[in-house]
């Protein structure tokens, strides 16, 4: 899931409602850095609830493919705010 703040979260969809409010369990926030000298990292958030109007993109992640990536090696610019 990508939020309107440009943050990237991954986890297991627990529930949602008609206004697209989302509850994710085992949530992990992925912080991707651009600088080669600073490792990207993950923050384990646990249960994460977010209002639907703060979600930009949500999609299915295949666990087998996702587990093949070393997220500390991924580099890139921070996504810009949507609003």
HELIX and SHEET records of a PDB file:
HELIX    1   1 UNK A   52  UNK A   54  5                                   3    
HELIX    2   2 UNK A   63  UNK A   66  1                                   4    
SHEET    1   A 2 UNK A   2  UNK A   3  0                                        
SHEET    2   A 2 UNK A  55  UNK A  57 -1                                        
SHEET    1   B 3 UNK A   8  UNK A  16  0                                        
SHEET    2   B 3 UNK A  22  UNK A  31 -1                                        
SHEET    3   B 3 UNK A  41  UNK A  50 -1                                        
END                                                                             
